[in-house]
Amino acid sequence: MVRRLTYEDEQKILDELDYLIEQTEFNREDVVWCSKIIKKLLLELHFMKNDIINKNT
């Protein structure tokens, strides 16, 4: 089952993104991590959209 992002999850993502910004090169592990994070964020946006739709109906 998919779960929503928590505040701690969001902080970890932000910290890791800050770290990646400082790097001059990306390796495969970094790219895979970014891909997974993008998917999680898109899923979270989907949840948020559904919450808004359900709230207004």
Buried (B, 14 or more C-beta within 10 A) or exposed (E): EEEEBEEEBEEEBEEBEEEEEEEEEEEEEBEEBBEEBEEBEEBBEEBEEEEEEEEEE
